[in-house]
């Protein structure tokens, strides 16, 4: 795999994953109560814990996107 192909792959991967993160955040803001009702049917938990779990997962996913996609892409751009 060439460096240019790797840069292109990392950029598209970053954009796709960040779009997925933005969609997840938007859906959680708009339909929070409906998602809570659906998930609490299968996994009973208080609403505060539901919020904490989702925000923890959103934060972890965001960090993973930055570490696994953005930083390698920036490093490849700095090399050339």
Residue frames as qw, qx, qy, qz and C-alpha x, y, z in Angstrom:
[[0.000, 0.890, 0.456, 0.000, 0.00, 0.00, 0.00],
 [0.416, 0.441, -0.026, 0.795, 1.42, 3.36, -0.95],
 [0.196, -0.247, -0.445, 0.838, 1.60, 6.32, 1.40],
 [0.268, -0.015, -0.201, -0.942, -0.91, 8.27, -0.66],
 [0.566, -0.268, -0.681, -0.379, -3.40, 5.40, -0.54],
 [0.463, -0.319, -0.688, 0.459, -2.93, 5.13, 3.23],
 [0.019, -0.139, -0.202, 0.969, -3.50, 8.88, 3.65],
 [0.432, -0.122, -0.419, -0.789, -6.68, 8.66, 1.59],
 [0.578, -0.297, -0.758, -0.061, -7.90, 5.66, 3.56],
 [0.338, -0.279, -0.577, 0.689, -7.24, 7.36, 6.91],
 [0.141, 0.044, -0.007, -0.989, -8.99, 10.54, 5.81],
 [0.547, -0.189, -0.521, -0.627, -12.11, 8.72, 4.61],
 [0.557, -0.279, -0.753, 0.210, -12.10, 6.53, 7.71],
 [0.162, -0.183, -0.416, 0.876, -11.91, 9.64, 9.90],
 [0.319, -0.022, -0.181, -0.930, -14.76, 11.34, 8.02],
 [0.597, -0.228, -0.680, -0.359, -16.97, 8.25, 8.10],
 [0.507, -0.294, -0.705, 0.400, -16.38, 7.59, 11.80],
 [0.056, -0.150, -0.286, 0.945, -16.84, 11.23, 12.77],
 [0.440, -0.123, -0.379, -0.805, -20.08, 11.30, 10.77],
 [0.610, -0.288, -0.735, -0.065, -21.21, 8.22, 12.66],
 [0.344, -0.240, -0.556, 0.717, -20.32, 9.93, 15.94],
 [0.165, 0.035, 0.002, -0.986, -22.24, 13.06, 14.94],
 [0.548, -0.209, -0.575, -0.571, -25.26, 10.96, 13.91],
 [0.544, -0.296, -0.742, 0.258, -25.20, 9.06, 17.20],
 [0.163, -0.192, -0.387, 0.887, -25.03, 12.34, 19.12],
 [0.318, -0.051, -0.240, -0.916, -27.86, 13.88, 17.10],
 [0.598, -0.263, -0.682, -0.329, -30.09, 10.84, 17.51],
 [0.462, -0.282, -0.682, 0.492, -29.37, 10.75, 21.23],
 [0.006, 0.131, 0.221, -0.966, -30.29, 14.42, 21.62],
 [0.434, -0.054, -0.345, -0.830, -33.46, 14.22, 19.52],
 [0.787, -0.199, -0.439, -0.386, -34.85, 10.84, 20.61],
 [0.082, 0.398, -0.765, 0.499, -33.29, 10.43, 24.05],
 [0.586, -0.118, 0.484, -0.639, -36.52, 9.47, 25.81],
 [0.894, 0.242, -0.127, -0.354, -37.52, 6.91, 23.20],
 [0.589, 0.432, -0.658, 0.186, -34.08, 5.32, 23.22],
 [0.153, -0.343, 0.714, -0.591, -34.14, 5.24, 27.01],
 [0.773, -0.009, 0.277, -0.571, -37.54, 3.52, 27.04],
 [0.865, 0.337, -0.338, -0.155, -36.38, 0.94, 24.51],
 [0.464, 0.421, -0.695, 0.352, -33.10, 0.19, 26.26],
 [0.305, -0.313, 0.619, -0.652, -34.58, 0.22, 29.75],
 [0.889, 0.018, -0.043, -0.455, -37.01, -2.48, 28.63],
 [0.882, 0.231, -0.391, 0.126, -34.06, -4.84, 28.05],
 [0.574, 0.078, -0.466, 0.669, -31.58, -3.36, 30.56],
 [0.341, -0.866, -0.343, -0.128, -33.34, -1.71, 33.51],
 [0.543, -0.079, -0.215, 0.808, -31.30, 1.26, 34.77],
 [0.049, -0.802, -0.327, 0.498, -31.91, 4.77, 36.07],
 [0.482, 0.847, 0.176, 0.139, -31.92, 7.59, 33.56],
 [0.162, -0.914, 0.361, 0.092, -28.78, 9.16, 35.03],
 [0.622, -0.324, 0.669, 0.245, -26.83, 5.95, 34.49],
 [0.671, 0.551, 0.467, 0.168, -28.18, 5.71, 30.93],
 [0.231, 0.970, -0.063, 0.044, -26.88, 9.22, 30.22],
 [0.388, -0.743, 0.528, 0.135, -23.52, 8.46, 31.85],
 [0.743, 0.000, 0.630, 0.227, -23.09, 5.27, 29.81],
 [0.592, 0.712, 0.324, 0.193, -23.86, 6.99, 26.52],
 [0.069, 0.976, -0.203, 0.031, -21.62, 9.98, 27.20],
 [0.562, -0.548, 0.593, 0.180, -18.79, 7.65, 28.26],
 [0.731, 0.238, 0.582, 0.263, -19.17, 5.64, 25.06],
 [0.407, 0.894, 0.147, 0.120, -19.36, 8.81, 22.94],
 [0.180, -0.907, 0.375, 0.065, -16.19, 10.13, 24.56],
 [0.661, -0.315, 0.646, 0.216, -14.33, 6.84, 24.15],
 [0.689, 0.505, 0.471, 0.218, -15.36, 6.58, 20.51],
 [0.224, 0.972, -0.039, 0.050, -14.23, 10.15, 19.87],
 [0.375, -0.741, 0.538, 0.144, -10.83, 9.47, 21.44],
 [0.731, 0.004, 0.645, 0.225, -10.48, 6.27, 19.40],
 [0.568, 0.762, 0.276, 0.142, -11.28, 8.15, 16.18],
 [0.029, 0.965, -0.261, -0.003, -8.67, 10.78, 16.94],
 [0.499, -0.579, 0.632, 0.127, -5.98, 8.30, 18.00],
 [0.680, 0.061, 0.704, 0.196, -6.55, 5.73, 15.27],
 [0.534, 0.663, 0.454, 0.265, -7.41, 7.98, 12.31],
 [0.110, 0.990, 0.037, 0.085, -6.55, 11.64, 12.76],
 [0.435, -0.775, 0.408, 0.209, -3.14, 11.39, 14.42],
 [0.687, -0.053, 0.592, 0.417, -1.71, 8.87, 11.89],
 [0.469, 0.748, 0.380, 0.276, -3.10, 10.98, 9.04],
 [0.070, -0.991, 0.113, 0.002, -1.46, 14.12, 10.45],
 [0.604, -0.543, 0.501, 0.299, 1.80, 12.25, 11.01],
 [0.681, 0.273, 0.544, 0.407, 1.86, 11.08, 7.40],
 [0.288, 0.907, 0.206, 0.226, 1.27, 14.66, 6.21],
 [0.304, -0.910, 0.261, 0.111, 4.11, 15.95, 8.38],
 [0.744, -0.228, 0.502, 0.377, 6.55, 13.39, 6.99],
 [0.551, 0.399, 0.489, 0.546, 6.11, 14.52, 3.41]]
